[in-house]
Amino acid sequence: PGSSAFIIKMTADKNTKKLLGLQVLGLDRSAVDKIVDIAVTAISLDGSLEDIKDLDLAYAPPFSTAIHPFAHTVNVLLNKISGDFVTA
């Protein structure tokens, strides 16, 4: 109840896989803020997608999915970089 969708755009260097940036668009400020905070921390620590792909982020089953949207986005981007997932 009261949930809303959001969109995440994540960018990384194709060669080093360093996280370069993130944009999040959505109505739920608490979800958007948390995702941005995770990305800012990773970027501040010079993290790569490989460094952050297995983060075990907190969640509450009644309010979110078991696989955090940030972790899902990292894995989609890694699959795109490797060529396992091709988009137009």
Rosetta blueprint (number, residue, H / E / L):
1 P L
2 G L
3 S L
4 S L
5 A L
6 F E
7 I E
8 I E
9 K E
10 M E
11 T E
12 A E
13 D L
14 K L
15 N L
16 T L
17 K L
18 K E
19 L E
20 L E
21 G E
22 L E
23 Q E
24 V E
25 L E
26 G E
27 L L
28 D L
29 R H
30 S H
31 A H
32 V H
33 D H
34 K H
35 I H
36 V H
37 D H
38 I H
39 A H
40 V H
41 T H
42 A H
43 I H
44 S H
45 L L
46 D L
47 G L
48 S E
49 L H
50 E H
51 D H
52 I H
53 K L
54 D L
55 L L
56 D L
57 L L
58 A L
59 Y L
60 A L
61 P L
62 P L
63 F L
64 S L
65 T L
66 A L
67 I L
68 H L
69 P H
70 F H
71 A H
72 H H
73 T H
74 V H
75 N H
76 V H
77 L H
78 L H
79 N H
80 K H
81 I H
82 S H
83 G L
84 D L
85 F L
86 V L
87 T L
88 A L
